[in-house]
């Protein structure tokens, strides 16, 4: 979930505090509370699946980097990592490093007509929608 769940919860805390004041317009309070409820539901769903999603994605990105071999360049070492610390903040930091490495790898193979480069680029393009699907929420704000 972007923004990150702690930032959403902090904003919601402020929204609730502002709406606890007795002179807030009832319609404004009702709208703020409705939005708060929706965001809390989304945050709960995102938080529940965050570690699993990050572990799956990190594994997929490490496999791409591993299969890239020398093409991974200075980021090749990232393919050897494992997610043994399941705190969301640690998983997210590893994910950010892996995504950055994927961008560099994609740039390296994009203009290369070698068959292995084409195959890697195809796999990269296949991973991107999968990454989006992993983040898909069961509900959305309307």
DSSP file (Angstrom, degrees, kcal/mol; ACC not computed):
  #  RESIDUE AA STRUCTURE BP1 BP2  ACC     N-H-->O    O-->H-N    N-H-->O    O-->H-N    TCO  KAPPA ALPHA  PHI   PSI    X-CA   Y-CA   Z-CA
    1    1 A X              0   0    0      0, 0.0     2,-0.5     0, 0.0     4,-0.2   0.000 360.0 360.0 360.0 129.4    0.0    0.0    0.0
    2    2 A X        +     0   0    0      2,-0.1     2,-0.2     3,-0.1     3,-0.0  -0.992 360.0  42.7-121.8 127.3    1.4    3.4   -0.9
    3    3 A X  S    S-     0   0    0     -2,-0.5     5,-0.1     1,-0.0     0, 0.0   0.523 115.8 -99.8 -67.3 167.8    1.7    5.5    1.0
    4    4 A X    >>  -     0   0    0     -2,-0.2     4,-1.9     1,-0.1     3,-0.6  -0.202  29.0-111.3 -62.4 151.7    3.0    3.1    3.6
    5    5 A X  H 3> S+     0   0    0      1,-0.2     4,-2.8    -4,-0.2     5,-0.2   0.869 114.5  55.6 -56.6 -44.3    0.7    1.9    6.2
    6    6 A X  H 3> S+     0   0    0      1,-0.2     4,-2.1     2,-0.2    -1,-0.2   0.895 108.8  49.1 -58.2 -37.3    2.3    3.8    9.2
    7    7 A X  H <> S+     0   0    0     -3,-0.6     4,-2.2     2,-0.2    -1,-0.2   0.900 111.5  49.2 -67.4 -39.6    1.9    7.1    7.3
    8    8 A X  H  X S+     0   0    0     -4,-1.9     4,-2.5     2,-0.2    -2,-0.2   0.928 111.6  48.9 -63.7 -45.0   -1.8    6.3    6.6
    9    9 A X  H  X S+     0   0    0     -4,-2.8     4,-2.2     1,-0.2    -2,-0.2   0.885 110.1  51.3 -64.4 -38.3   -2.4    5.4   10.2
   10   10 A X  H  X S+     0   0    0     -4,-2.1     4,-1.8    -5,-0.2    -1,-0.2   0.918 111.1  48.0 -64.1 -42.8   -0.7    8.6   11.4
   11   11 A X  H  X S+     0   0    0     -4,-2.2     4,-2.3     1,-0.2    -2,-0.2   0.908 111.1  51.0 -63.4 -41.7   -2.8   10.7    9.1
   12   12 A X  H  X S+     0   0    0     -4,-2.5     4,-2.7     1,-0.2     5,-0.2   0.877 105.7  55.7 -64.0 -37.6   -6.0    8.9   10.3
   13   13 A X  H  X S+     0   0    0     -4,-2.2     4,-2.3     1,-0.2    -1,-0.2   0.918 109.8  46.2 -60.2 -43.1   -5.0    9.6   13.9
   14   14 A X  H  X S+     0   0    0     -4,-1.8     4,-2.5     2,-0.2    -2,-0.2   0.896 111.5  51.7 -65.3 -40.5   -4.9   13.3   13.1
   15   15 A X  H  X S+     0   0    0     -4,-2.3     4,-1.7     2,-0.2    -2,-0.2   0.910 111.1  47.1 -63.0 -43.7   -8.2   13.1   11.2
   16   16 A X  H  X S+     0   0    0     -4,-2.7     4,-0.6     2,-0.2    -2,-0.2   0.924 112.1  50.4 -64.2 -44.6   -9.9   11.4   14.1
   17   17 A X  H >< S+     0   0    0     -4,-2.3     3,-1.0     1,-0.2     4,-0.4   0.915 110.3  49.5 -61.5 -43.3   -8.4   13.9   16.6
   18   18 A X  H >< S+     0   0    0     -4,-2.5     3,-0.7     1,-0.2    -1,-0.2   0.850 111.6  49.5 -63.6 -33.9   -9.6   16.9   14.4
   19   19 A X  H 3< S+     0   0    0     -4,-1.7    -1,-0.2     1,-0.2    -2,-0.2   0.466  93.5  74.4 -88.0  -0.8  -13.1   15.4   14.2
   20   20 A X  T << S+     0   0    0     -3,-1.0    -1,-0.2    -4,-0.6     2,-0.2   0.638  71.8 103.8 -81.1 -14.7  -13.3   14.8   18.0
   21   21 A X  S X  S-     0   0    0     -3,-0.7     3,-1.4    -4,-0.4    -3,-0.0  -0.496  76.8-132.5 -68.6 133.2  -13.9   18.6   18.5
   22   22 A X  T 3  S+     0   0    0      1,-0.3    -1,-0.1    -2,-0.2    -3,-0.0   0.761  97.8  59.6 -63.0 -26.6  -17.6   19.2   19.2
   23   23 A X  T 3  S+     0   0    0      2,-0.1    -1,-0.3     3,-0.0     2,-0.3   0.292  72.1 123.8 -91.6  14.2  -18.0   22.1   16.7
   24   24 A X  S <  S-     0   0    0     -3,-1.4     5,-0.0    -5,-0.1    -5,-0.0  -0.552  75.9-101.0 -71.3 134.7  -17.1   20.1   13.6
   25   25 A X     >  -     0   0    0     -2,-0.3     4,-2.7     1,-0.1     5,-0.2  -0.324  27.9-130.4 -55.2 131.5  -19.8   20.3   11.0
   26   26 A X  H  > S+     0   0    0      1,-0.2     4,-2.6     2,-0.2     5,-0.2   0.855 106.9  50.9 -57.2 -37.6  -21.8   17.0   11.1
   27   27 A X  H  > S+     0   0    0      2,-0.2     4,-2.2     1,-0.2    -1,-0.2   0.907 111.7  47.4 -67.4 -40.0  -21.5   16.4    7.4
   28   28 A X  H  > S+     0   0    0      2,-0.2     4,-2.5     1,-0.2    -2,-0.2   0.911 112.8  49.4 -65.2 -42.1  -17.8   17.0    7.4
   29   29 A X  H  X S+     0   0    0     -4,-2.7     4,-2.7     2,-0.2     5,-0.2   0.919 110.3  50.5 -62.7 -44.1  -17.4   14.6   10.4
   30   30 A X  H  X S+     0   0    0     -4,-2.6     4,-2.2    -5,-0.2    -1,-0.2   0.911 112.3  47.0 -62.5 -42.5  -19.5   12.0    8.7
   31   31 A X  H  X S+     0   0    0     -4,-2.2     4,-2.4     2,-0.2    -1,-0.2   0.916 113.2  48.2 -64.1 -43.5  -17.4   12.2    5.5
   32   32 A X  H  X S+     0   0    0     -4,-2.5     4,-2.4     1,-0.2    -2,-0.2   0.899 113.2  47.4 -65.1 -40.6  -14.1   12.1    7.5
   33   33 A X  H  X S+     0   0    0     -4,-2.7     4,-2.5     2,-0.2    -1,-0.2   0.876 111.2  51.0 -69.9 -36.4  -15.3    9.1    9.5
   34   34 A X  H  X S+     0   0    0     -4,-2.2     4,-2.1    -5,-0.2    -2,-0.2   0.933 112.7  46.0 -64.4 -45.5  -16.5    7.2    6.4
   35   35 A X  H  X S+     0   0    0     -4,-2.4     4,-2.8     1,-0.2     5,-0.2   0.908 111.7  52.8 -61.9 -42.3  -13.1    7.8    4.7
   36   36 A X  H  X S+     0   0    0     -4,-2.4     4,-2.6     1,-0.2    -2,-0.2   0.918 108.4  49.7 -60.3 -44.3  -11.3    6.8    7.9
   37   37 A X  H  X S+     0   0    0     -4,-2.5     4,-2.1     2,-0.2    -1,-0.2   0.919 112.3  47.6 -61.9 -43.4  -13.2    3.5    8.0
   38   38 A X  H  X S+     0   0    0     -4,-2.1     4,-2.3     1,-0.2    -2,-0.2   0.931 113.7  47.0 -64.0 -45.5  -12.5    2.7    4.4
   39   39 A X  H  X S+     0   0    0     -4,-2.8     4,-2.8     1,-0.2    -2,-0.2   0.879 110.3  52.6 -66.1 -37.4   -8.8    3.5    4.8
   40   40 A X  H  X S+     0   0    0     -4,-2.6     4,-2.4    -5,-0.2    -1,-0.2   0.904 109.5  49.7 -64.5 -39.6   -8.5    1.5    8.0
   41   41 A X  H  X S+     0   0    0     -4,-2.1     4,-2.1    -5,-0.2    -2,-0.2   0.919 113.0  46.2 -62.7 -43.3  -10.1   -1.5    6.2
   42   42 A X  H  X S+     0   0    0     -4,-2.3     4,-2.8     2,-0.2     5,-0.2   0.904 111.9  51.3 -66.2 -40.8   -7.6   -1.1    3.3
   43   43 A X  H  X S+     0   0    0     -4,-2.8     4,-2.8     1,-0.2     5,-0.2   0.901 108.9  51.5 -63.2 -40.0   -4.7   -0.7    5.7
   44   44 A X  H  X S+     0   0    0     -4,-2.4     4,-2.2     2,-0.2    -1,-0.2   0.925 112.5  45.5 -62.3 -44.0   -5.7   -3.9    7.6
   45   45 A X  H  X S+     0   0    0     -4,-2.1     4,-1.5     2,-0.2    -2,-0.2   0.927 114.9  47.0 -65.0 -44.8   -5.9   -5.9    4.3
   46   46 A X  H  X S+     0   0    0     -4,-2.8     4,-0.8     1,-0.2    -2,-0.2   0.911 113.5  48.7 -63.7 -41.9   -2.6   -4.5    3.1
   47   47 A X  H >X S+     0   0    0     -4,-2.8     3,-0.6     1,-0.2     4,-0.5   0.895 106.4  56.5 -66.1 -40.0   -0.9   -5.1    6.4
   48   48 A X  H 3< S+     0   0    0     -4,-2.2     4,-0.3     1,-0.2    -1,-0.2   0.877 119.2  30.5 -61.2 -38.3   -2.1   -8.7    6.6
   49   49 A X  H 3X S+     0   0    0     -4,-1.5     4,-2.6    -5,-0.1    -1,-0.2   0.417  92.3  99.0-100.4   1.7   -0.6   -9.7    3.3
   50   50 A X  H <X S+     0   0    0     -4,-0.8     4,-2.6    -3,-0.6     5,-0.2   0.917  83.9  44.9 -60.4 -49.0    2.4   -7.4    3.3
   51   51 A X  H  X S+     0   0    0     -4,-0.5     4,-2.6     1,-0.2    -1,-0.2   0.933 115.3  47.8 -63.1 -45.6    5.1   -9.8    4.4
   52   52 A X  H  > S+     0   0    0     -4,-0.3     4,-2.6     1,-0.2     5,-0.2   0.928 113.1  48.4 -60.1 -46.0    3.8  -12.6    2.1
   53   53 A X  H  X S+     0   0    0     -4,-2.6     4,-2.7     1,-0.2     5,-0.2   0.921 113.3  46.9 -61.2 -45.1    3.7  -10.3   -0.9
   54   54 A X  H  X S+     0   0    0     -4,-2.6     4,-2.9    -5,-0.2     5,-0.2   0.898 111.7  50.2 -66.7 -40.4    7.2   -8.9   -0.2
   55   55 A X  H  X S+     0   0    0     -4,-2.6     4,-2.2    -5,-0.2    -2,-0.2   0.937 113.5  46.5 -62.5 -45.9    8.7  -12.4    0.3
   56   56 A X  H  X S+     0   0    0     -4,-2.6     4,-2.2    -5,-0.2    -2,-0.2   0.930 115.9  44.9 -61.4 -46.1    7.1  -13.6   -3.0
   57   57 A X  H  X S+     0   0    0     -4,-2.7     4,-2.7    -5,-0.2     5,-0.2   0.917 111.7  51.4 -67.6 -42.4    8.2  -10.5   -4.9
   58   58 A X  H  X S+     0   0    0     -4,-2.9     4,-2.5     1,-0.2    -1,-0.2   0.899 109.9  51.2 -60.5 -39.5   11.8  -10.6   -3.5
   59   59 A X  H  X S+     0   0    0     -4,-2.2     4,-2.0    -5,-0.2    -1,-0.2   0.925 111.1  47.5 -62.8 -44.9   12.1  -14.2   -4.5
   60   60 A X  H  X S+     0   0    0     -4,-2.2     4,-1.9     1,-0.2    -2,-0.2   0.904 113.4  47.4 -64.4 -41.6   11.0  -13.5   -8.0
   61   61 A X  H  X S+     0   0    0     -4,-2.7     4,-2.3     1,-0.2    -1,-0.2   0.883 110.5  51.9 -69.5 -37.5   13.3  -10.5   -8.4
   62   62 A X  H  X S+     0   0    0     -4,-2.5     4,-2.7    -5,-0.2    -1,-0.2   0.892 107.9  52.8 -64.4 -37.9   16.3  -12.5   -7.0
   63   63 A X  H  X S+     0   0    0     -4,-2.0     4,-2.7     2,-0.2    -2,-0.2   0.911 108.9  49.6 -63.9 -41.8   15.6  -15.2   -9.5
   64   64 A X  H  X S+     0   0    0     -4,-1.9     4,-1.3     2,-0.2    -2,-0.2   0.932 113.1  46.0 -61.9 -45.3   15.7  -12.7  -12.3
   65   65 A X  H  X S+     0   0    0     -4,-2.3     4,-0.7     2,-0.2     7,-0.3   0.895 112.8  50.7 -64.9 -39.2   18.9  -11.3  -11.1
   66   66 A X  H >< S+     0   0    0     -4,-2.7     3,-1.1     1,-0.2    -2,-0.2   0.932 111.1  47.5 -63.4 -45.9   20.4  -14.7  -10.6
   67   67 A X  H 3< S+     0   0    0     -4,-2.7    -1,-0.2     1,-0.2    -2,-0.2   0.728 102.5  65.5 -68.5 -21.3   19.4  -15.8  -14.1
   68   68 A X  H >< S+     0   0    0     -4,-1.3     3,-2.0     1,-0.2    -1,-0.2   0.729  79.7 177.2 -73.4 -20.9   20.9  -12.6  -15.5
   69   69 A X  G X<  +     0   0    0     -3,-1.1     3,-1.6    -4,-0.7     4,-0.3  -0.305  68.2   2.3  57.1-127.5   24.3  -13.7  -14.4
   70   70 A X  G >  S+     0   0    0      1,-0.3     3,-1.7     2,-0.2    -1,-0.3   0.751 123.9  71.4 -64.1 -24.8   27.0  -11.1  -15.5
   71   71 A X  G <  S+     0   0    0     -3,-2.0    -1,-0.3     1,-0.3    -2,-0.2   0.757  85.2  67.6 -64.6 -22.1   24.3   -8.9  -16.9
   72   72 A X  G X  S+     0   0    0     -3,-1.6     3,-1.9    -7,-0.3    -1,-0.3   0.692  84.4 179.6 -70.5 -17.4   23.2   -8.1  -13.3
   73   73 A X  G X   -     0   0    0     -3,-1.7     3,-1.9     1,-0.3     4,-0.2  -0.216  62.2  -0.3  57.8-134.0   26.6   -6.3  -12.9
   74   74 A X  G 3  S+     0   0    0      1,-0.3     3,-0.3     2,-0.1    -1,-0.3   0.621 132.8  59.7 -66.8 -11.8   27.2   -4.7   -9.6
   75   75 A X  G X  S+     0   0    0     -3,-1.9     3,-1.7     1,-0.2     4,-0.4   0.383  71.3 101.8 -95.9   3.4   23.8   -5.9   -8.3
   76   76 A X  G X  S+     0   0    0     -3,-1.9     3,-1.6     1,-0.3     4,-0.3   0.833  71.7  65.6 -57.8 -33.3   24.5   -9.6   -8.9
   77   77 A X  G >  S+     0   0    0     -3,-0.3     3,-1.5     1,-0.3    -1,-0.3   0.777  87.9  69.2 -61.0 -26.6   25.2  -10.1   -5.1
   78   78 A X  G X  S+     0   0    0     -3,-1.7     3,-1.4     1,-0.3    -1,-0.3   0.765  85.3  68.7 -64.9 -23.9   21.5   -9.3   -4.4
   79   79 A X  G <  S+     0   0    0     -3,-1.6    -1,-0.3    -4,-0.4    -2,-0.2   0.714  93.4  59.2 -67.7 -18.3   20.4  -12.5   -6.0
   80   80 A X  G <  S+     0   0    0     -3,-1.5    -1,-0.3    -4,-0.3    -2,-0.2   0.505  83.3 110.5 -89.1  -4.6   22.0  -14.4   -3.1
   81   81 A X    <   -     0   0    0     -3,-1.4     2,-0.3    -4,-0.2    -3,-0.0  -0.193  48.8-159.9 -70.1 161.7   19.9  -12.8   -0.4
   82   82 A X        -     0   0    0    -20,-0.0     2,-1.2     3,-0.0     3,-0.2  -0.969  23.5-121.7-136.3 154.2   17.2  -14.5    1.6
   83   83 A X        +     0   0    0     -2,-0.3     8,-0.1     1,-0.2     3,-0.0  -0.686  52.6 143.1 -97.3  81.6   14.4  -13.1    3.6
   84   84 A X        +     0   0    0     -2,-1.2     2,-0.6     1,-0.1    -1,-0.2   0.586  61.0  66.8 -96.3 -11.4   15.1  -14.4    7.1
   85   85 A X        -     0   0    0     -3,-0.2    -1,-0.1     2,-0.1     6,-0.0  -0.946  66.5-170.1-107.8 112.0   13.9  -11.3    8.9
   86   86 A X        +     0   0    0     -2,-0.6     2,-0.2     4,-0.1    -1,-0.1   0.204  39.3 128.2 -94.9  16.0   10.2  -11.0    8.3
   87   87 A X     >  -     0   0    0      1,-0.1     4,-2.6   -36,-0.0     3,-0.4  -0.558  64.2-130.5 -67.5 136.0    9.6   -7.5    9.6
   88   88 A X  H  > S+     0   0    0     -2,-0.2     4,-2.9     1,-0.2     5,-0.2   0.873 106.1  55.6 -58.7 -39.1    7.8   -5.6    6.9
   89   89 A X  H  > S+     0   0    0      2,-0.2     4,-1.7     1,-0.2    -1,-0.2   0.890 110.8  44.5 -62.6 -38.4   10.3   -2.7    7.2
   90   90 A X  H  > S+     0   0    0     -3,-0.4     4,-2.2     2,-0.2    -2,-0.2   0.915 114.6  48.2 -71.8 -44.1   13.2   -5.0    6.5
   91   91 A X  H  X S+     0   0    0     -4,-2.6     4,-2.4     1,-0.2    -2,-0.2   0.902 111.6  50.8 -61.9 -40.9   11.4   -6.8    3.7
   92   92 A X  H  X S+     0   0    0     -4,-2.9     4,-2.3    -5,-0.2    -1,-0.2   0.876 108.4  51.5 -66.5 -37.4   10.4   -3.5    2.1
   93   93 A X  H  X S+     0   0    0     -4,-1.7     4,-1.9    -5,-0.2    -1,-0.2   0.918 111.6  47.0 -64.9 -43.0   14.0   -2.2    2.2
   94   94 A X  H  X S+     0   0    0     -4,-2.2     4,-2.5     1,-0.2    -2,-0.2   0.900 111.1  53.0 -63.6 -39.7   15.2   -5.4    0.5
   95   95 A X  H  X S+     0   0    0     -4,-2.4     4,-2.7     1,-0.2    -2,-0.2   0.894 106.5  52.2 -62.6 -40.8   12.4   -5.0   -2.0
   96   96 A X  H  X S+     0   0    0     -4,-2.3     4,-2.0     2,-0.2    -1,-0.2   0.912 110.8  47.3 -62.8 -42.1   13.5   -1.4   -2.8
   97   97 A X  H  X S+     0   0    0     -4,-1.9     4,-2.1     2,-0.2    -2,-0.2   0.917 113.7  48.0 -64.4 -42.5   17.1   -2.6   -3.4
   98   98 A X  H  X S+     0   0    0     -4,-2.5     4,-2.3     2,-0.2    -2,-0.2   0.890 110.6  50.6 -66.9 -39.4   15.9   -5.4   -5.7
   99   99 A X  H  X S+     0   0    0     -4,-2.7     4,-2.1     2,-0.2    -1,-0.2   0.895 109.9  50.7 -65.2 -39.2   13.5   -3.1   -7.6
  100  100 A X  H  X S+     0   0    0     -4,-2.0     4,-2.0    -5,-0.2    -2,-0.2   0.914 110.9  48.6 -62.9 -42.5   16.4   -0.7   -8.2
  101  101 A X  H  X S+     0   0    0     -4,-2.1     4,-2.6     1,-0.2    -2,-0.2   0.872 108.7  54.1 -65.2 -37.0   18.6   -3.5   -9.4
  102  102 A X  H  X S+     0   0    0     -4,-2.3     4,-2.9     2,-0.2    -1,-0.2   0.896 106.4  51.9 -63.9 -39.8   15.7   -4.7  -11.7
  103  103 A X  H  X S+     0   0    0     -4,-2.1     4,-2.3     2,-0.2    -2,-0.2   0.925 111.2  47.1 -61.9 -44.2   15.5   -1.2  -13.2
  104  104 A X  H  X S+     0   0    0     -4,-2.0     4,-1.9     2,-0.2    -2,-0.2   0.908 113.0  49.0 -63.5 -41.8   19.3   -1.3  -13.9
  105  105 A X  H  X S+     0   0    0     -4,-2.6     4,-1.9     2,-0.2     5,-0.2   0.922 110.2  51.3 -63.4 -43.4   19.1   -4.8  -15.4
  106  106 A X  H  X S+     0   0    0     -4,-2.9     4,-1.7     1,-0.2    -2,-0.2   0.916 109.9  49.3 -61.2 -43.0   16.2   -3.7  -17.6
  107  107 A X  H  X S+     0   0    0     -4,-2.3     4,-0.6     1,-0.2    -1,-0.2   0.868 110.0  53.0 -62.4 -36.0   18.1   -0.8  -18.9
  108  108 A X  H  < S+     0   0    0     -4,-1.9    -1,-0.2     1,-0.2    -2,-0.2   0.842 118.1  33.7 -70.3 -33.6   21.1   -3.0  -19.6
  109  109 A X  H >< S+     0   0    0     -4,-1.9     3,-1.1     1,-0.1    -1,-0.2   0.606  94.9  89.3 -97.9 -11.9   19.2   -5.5  -21.7
  110  110 A X  H 3< S+     0   0    0     -4,-1.7    -1,-0.1     1,-0.3    -2,-0.1   0.878  98.2  30.7 -57.9 -44.3   16.7   -3.2  -23.3
  111  111 A X  T 3< S+     0   0    0     -4,-0.6     2,-0.5    -3,-0.1    -1,-0.3   0.382  96.3 105.6 -96.8   6.2   18.7   -2.3  -26.4
  112  112 A X    <   -     0   0    0     -3,-1.1    -3,-0.0     1,-0.1    -4,-0.0  -0.750  51.3-163.9 -92.4 126.6   20.6   -5.6  -26.6
  113  113 A X        +     0   0    0     -2,-0.5    -1,-0.1     4,-0.1    -4,-0.0   0.411  48.9 122.7 -90.3   2.6   19.4   -7.9  -29.4
  114  114 A X  S  > S-     0   0    0      1,-0.1     4,-2.4    -5,-0.1     3,-0.4  -0.364  72.0-121.1 -63.4 143.9   21.1  -11.0  -28.0
  115  115 A X  H  > S+     0   0    0      1,-0.2     4,-2.4     2,-0.2     5,-0.2   0.868 112.4  51.3 -56.5 -39.3   18.7  -13.9  -27.5
  116  116 A X  H  > S+     0   0    0      2,-0.2     4,-2.1     1,-0.2    -1,-0.2   0.870 110.0  50.2 -68.3 -33.4   19.5  -14.1  -23.7
  117  117 A X  H  > S+     0   0    0     -3,-0.4     4,-2.6     2,-0.2    -2,-0.2   0.911 110.4  49.5 -67.1 -42.4   18.9  -10.3  -23.4
  118  118 A X  H  X S+     0   0    0     -4,-2.4     4,-2.3     2,-0.2    -2,-0.2   0.909 110.8  50.4 -62.0 -42.0   15.6  -10.6  -25.2
  119  119 A X  H  X S+     0   0    0     -4,-2.4     4,-2.2    -5,-0.2    -1,-0.2   0.908 111.2  48.2 -64.0 -42.3   14.5  -13.5  -22.9
  120  120 A X  H  X S+     0   0    0     -4,-2.1     4,-2.5     2,-0.2    -2,-0.2   0.917 110.6  51.0 -64.2 -42.6   15.5  -11.5  -19.8
  121  121 A X  H  X S+     0   0    0     -4,-2.6     4,-2.6     1,-0.2    -2,-0.2   0.904 109.0  51.6 -62.7 -39.3   13.5   -8.5  -21.0
  122  122 A X  H  X S+     0   0    0     -4,-2.3     4,-1.8     1,-0.2    -1,-0.2   0.925 110.8  48.0 -61.2 -44.5   10.5  -10.7  -21.6
  123  123 A X  H  X S+     0   0    0     -4,-2.2     4,-1.9     2,-0.2    -2,-0.2   0.872 110.2  52.3 -65.4 -36.6   10.7  -12.1  -18.1
  124  124 A X  H  X S+     0   0    0     -4,-2.5     4,-1.7     1,-0.2    -2,-0.2   0.946 109.9  48.0 -63.4 -46.7   11.1   -8.6  -16.7
  125  125 A X  H  X S+     0   0    0     -4,-2.6     4,-0.8     1,-0.2    -1,-0.2   0.813 111.1  52.4 -64.4 -29.4    8.0   -7.4  -18.5
  126  126 A X  H  X S+     0   0    0     -4,-1.8     4,-1.0    -5,-0.2    -1,-0.2   0.846 107.6  52.1 -72.5 -33.9    6.1  -10.5  -17.3
  127  127 A X  H  X S+     0   0    0     -4,-1.9     4,-2.5     1,-0.2    -2,-0.2   0.848  97.1  67.6 -70.8 -34.2    7.1   -9.8  -13.7
  128  128 A X  H  X S+     0   0    0     -4,-1.7     4,-1.7     1,-0.2    -1,-0.2   0.917 103.1  41.5 -60.0 -48.4    5.9   -6.2  -13.7
  129  129 A X  H  X S+     0   0    0     -4,-0.8     4,-2.6     1,-0.2    -1,-0.2   0.857 112.7  56.2 -67.9 -30.1    2.1   -7.0  -14.0
  130  130 A X  H  X S+     0   0    0     -4,-1.0     4,-2.1     2,-0.2    -2,-0.2   0.903 105.4  52.1 -63.3 -39.4    2.5   -9.8  -11.5
  131  131 A X  H  X S+     0   0    0     -4,-2.5     4,-0.9     1,-0.2    -1,-0.2   0.897 110.3  48.1 -61.9 -40.8    4.0   -7.3   -9.0
  132  132 A X  H >< S+     0   0    0     -4,-1.7     3,-0.7     1,-0.2     4,-0.5   0.907 109.3  52.8 -66.1 -42.0    0.9   -5.1   -9.6
  133  133 A X  H >< S+     0   0    0     -4,-2.6     3,-1.1     1,-0.2    -2,-0.2   0.863 102.9  58.4 -62.6 -35.9   -1.4   -8.0   -9.1
  134  134 A X  H 3< S+     0   0    0     -4,-2.1    -1,-0.2     1,-0.3    -2,-0.2   0.812 108.3  46.9 -63.0 -28.2    0.2   -8.8   -5.8
  135  135 A X  T << S+     0   0    0     -4,-0.9    -1,-0.3    -3,-0.7    -2,-0.2   0.473  83.7 124.0 -91.4  -4.2   -0.6   -5.4   -4.6
  136  136 A X    <   -     0   0    0     -3,-1.1     2,-0.2    -4,-0.5    -3,-0.0  -0.349  53.2-141.8 -65.2 133.7   -4.3   -5.5   -5.7
  137  137 A X        -     0   0    0      2,-0.1    -1,-0.1     1,-0.1    -2,-0.1  -0.618  13.7-131.5 -93.1 154.2   -6.8   -4.8   -3.0
  138  138 A X  S    S+     0   0    0     -2,-0.2     2,-0.3   -96,-0.1    -1,-0.1   0.721  95.9  33.9 -76.1 -19.9  -10.1   -6.6   -2.7
  139  139 A X        -     0   0    0   -101,-0.1     2,-0.3   -97,-0.0    -2,-0.1  -0.891  69.5-164.6-128.5 161.0  -11.7   -3.2   -2.3
  140  140 A X        -     0   0    0     -2,-0.3     2,-0.2    -3,-0.0  -102,-0.0  -0.988  32.2 -99.7-142.1 151.9  -11.1    0.2   -3.6
  141  141 A X              0   0    0     -2,-0.3  -106,-0.0     1,-0.1    -2,-0.0  -0.535 360.0 360.0 -68.8 135.4  -12.2    3.7   -2.7
  142  142 A X              0   0    0     -2,-0.2    -1,-0.1     0, 0.0     0, 0.0   0.410 360.0 360.0-101.3 360.0  -15.0    4.8   -4.9
